[in-house]
């Protein structure tokens, strides 16, 4: 049986306006103990416009700080699961995170964005009726396994800027 794999702690600030949720970190990310550590994962490129700066060249801790400063939170829908390798299709024995409970602690939260179809499927199930309180964005996966090019993914990811307020909107 494959080993049980666990997600990382959430990355949020009290003024988080948009929460981006993946499924469960892949092998490279788990080994590095960092979100989106695979060098071919496009997450940091895709999220940079919403953060209002290029996050790619920054050290990991500065990337996370920049997300929090841009009012963008980060977490996964799966707390733990068994999975050989990194593909979402292989997730088994899933223990979900309580996304609704986290969202309830974020009074300025406007939107919940799912990084890929698996995150959306499990996340919406976990959110239940609480999903109606937020704008839900289904983003194309940043994974290197999702072979649609960066240019095709970027417009949908750019919508995060509207909710995060990275474009200078300081109103609630």
Phi, psi and omega per residue, in radians:
X1 nan 2.399 3.115
X2 -1.084 2.659 3.127
X3 -1.216 2.602 3.117
X4 -1.323 2.306 -3.119
X5 -1.988 2.527 -3.043
X6 -2.146 2.523 3.092
X7 -1.271 3.042 3.094
X8 -1.664 2.908 3.040
X9 -1.103 2.683 3.098
X10 -1.194 2.716 3.095
X11 -2.075 1.778 3.140
X12 -2.491 2.874 3.004
X13 -2.221 2.836 -3.134
X14 -1.003 -0.469 -3.114
X15 -1.763 0.356 3.122
X16 -0.987 2.283 3.135
X17 -1.893 -0.452 3.112
X18 -2.349 2.350 -3.141
X19 -1.984 2.076 3.134
X20 -1.741 2.177 -3.063
X21 -2.079 2.177 2.990
X22 -1.644 -2.971 3.123
X23 -1.570 -1.330 3.123
X24 -2.685 2.363 -3.115
X25 -0.958 2.511 3.089
X26 -1.394 -3.140 -3.069
X27 -0.972 -0.818 -3.119
X28 -1.102 -0.741 -3.141
X29 -1.167 -0.732 3.116
X30 -1.099 -0.746 -3.138
X31 -1.121 -0.636 -3.119
X32 -1.533 -0.181 -3.066
X33 0.972 0.766 -3.131
X34 -2.486 2.435 3.017
X35 -1.096 2.387 3.006
X36 0.919 0.926 -3.108
X37 -1.494 -0.297 3.141
X38 -1.092 2.227 -3.060
X39 -1.092 -0.353 3.128
X40 -1.659 -0.098 3.080
X41 -1.230 2.356 -3.041
X42 -1.620 0.122 -3.050
X43 -0.912 -0.913 -3.031
X44 -1.154 -0.554 3.056
X45 -1.213 -0.752 -3.082
X46 -1.238 -0.599 -3.084
X47 -1.468 -0.327 -3.081
X48 -0.939 -0.824 3.137
X49 -1.035 -0.674 3.118
X50 -1.191 -0.526 3.109
X51 -1.400 -0.221 3.106
X52 1.401 0.229 3.106
X53 -2.850 2.812 3.128
X54 -1.343 1.970 -3.109
X55 -1.534 -0.321 -3.016
X56 -0.971 -0.829 -3.080
X57 -1.367 -0.125 -3.060
X58 -1.359 2.611 2.953
X59 -1.066 2.706 -3.025
X60 -0.950 -0.844 -3.117
X61 -1.064 -0.605 3.094
X62 -1.241 -0.587 3.058
X63 -1.057 -0.829 -3.132
X64 -1.119 -0.715 3.114
X65 -1.096 -0.695 3.117
X66 -1.135 -0.676 3.068
X67 -1.077 -0.847 3.132
X68 -1.046 -0.742 3.137
X69 -1.105 -0.547 3.117
X70 -1.500 0.102 3.122
X71 1.154 0.623 3.104
X72 -1.997 2.207 3.088
X73 -1.773 2.841 -3.070
X74 -2.502 2.370 3.093
X75 -2.908 -3.048 3.085
X76 -2.181 2.702 3.103
X77 -1.406 -0.427 -3.119
X78 -1.768 2.127 3.087
X79 -1.332 -0.761 3.084
X80 -2.776 2.742 -3.138
X81 -2.918 2.891 2.942
X82 -1.686 2.485 -3.118
X83 -2.905 2.109 2.963
X84 -1.347 2.297 3.131
X85 1.270 -2.627 -2.996
X86 -2.094 -0.072 -3.043
X87 -1.345 2.393 3.127
X88 -1.090 -0.538 -3.127
X89 -1.091 -0.366 -3.105
X90 -1.609 0.029 3.140
X91 -1.109 2.297 3.109
X92 -2.419 2.780 3.059
X93 0.888 0.940 -3.029
X94 -1.360 2.287 2.960
X95 -1.911 2.015 -3.060
X96 -1.420 2.731 2.926
X97 -1.379 2.685 3.079
X98 -1.537 1.453 -3.086
X99 -1.148 -0.707 -3.132
X100 -1.066 -0.672 3.127
X101 -1.155 -0.748 3.087
X102 -1.108 -0.818 -3.123
X103 -1.005 -0.647 -3.134
X104 -1.137 -0.354 3.124
X105 -1.557 -0.009 -3.074
X106 -2.008 1.537 -2.997
X107 -1.118 -0.371 3.142
X108 -1.711 0.083 -3.104
X109 -1.080 2.193 -3.137
X110 -1.904 -0.612 -3.003
X111 -2.489 2.609 3.018
X112 -2.120 2.187 -3.094
X113 -2.023 2.354 -3.137
X114 -1.864 2.196 3.136
X115 -1.510 1.481 3.109
X116 1.819 2.850 -3.052
X117 -1.176 -0.664 -3.134
X118 -1.156 -0.761 3.094
X119 -1.045 -0.734 3.135
X120 -1.116 -0.842 -3.105
X121 -1.023 -0.888 -3.116
X122 -1.277 -0.663 -3.110
X123 -1.146 -0.757 3.121
X124 -1.129 -0.656 3.077
X125 -1.099 -0.753 -3.127
X126 -1.177 -0.673 -3.128
X127 -1.204 -0.640 -3.123
X128 1.024 -2.376 -3.085
X129 -1.118 -0.419 3.135
X130 -1.084 -0.387 -3.131
X131 -1.030 -0.515 -3.105
X132 -1.141 -0.319 -3.123
X133 -1.380 -0.204 -2.991
X134 -2.261 2.730 2.916
X135 -1.301 2.278 3.142
X136 -1.845 2.215 3.104
X137 -2.041 2.169 3.068
X138 -1.750 1.858 -3.062
X139 -1.625 2.579 3.002
X140 -1.150 2.417 -3.077
X141 -1.004 2.409 3.067
X142 -1.429 -0.078 -3.086
X143 -1.079 2.543 3.038
X144 -1.164 -0.286 3.091
X145 -1.316 -0.367 3.066
X146 -1.576 1.738 -2.876
X147 -1.427 0.089 3.032
X148 -1.127 2.414 -3.078
X149 -1.185 2.813 3.138
X150 -0.969 -0.763 -3.113
X151 -1.073 -0.590 3.127
X152 -1.324 -0.519 -3.127
X153 -1.426 -0.570 -2.967
X154 -0.979 -0.729 -3.097
X155 -1.051 -0.720 3.137
X156 -1.184 -0.723 3.103
X157 -1.130 -0.550 -3.138
X158 -1.097 -0.415 3.113
X159 -1.067 -0.378 3.127
X160 -1.049 -0.543 -3.132
X161 -1.018 -0.612 -3.129
X162 -1.059 -0.709 -3.045
X163 -1.556 -0.581 -3.108
X164 -1.298 -0.498 -3.128
X165 1.468 0.282 -3.121
X166 -1.163 -0.233 -3.119
X167 -1.530 0.284 3.064
X168 1.702 0.072 3.105
X169 -1.401 1.925 -3.134
X170 -1.832 0.206 3.140
X171 -1.570 2.769 3.101
X172 -1.741 nan nan
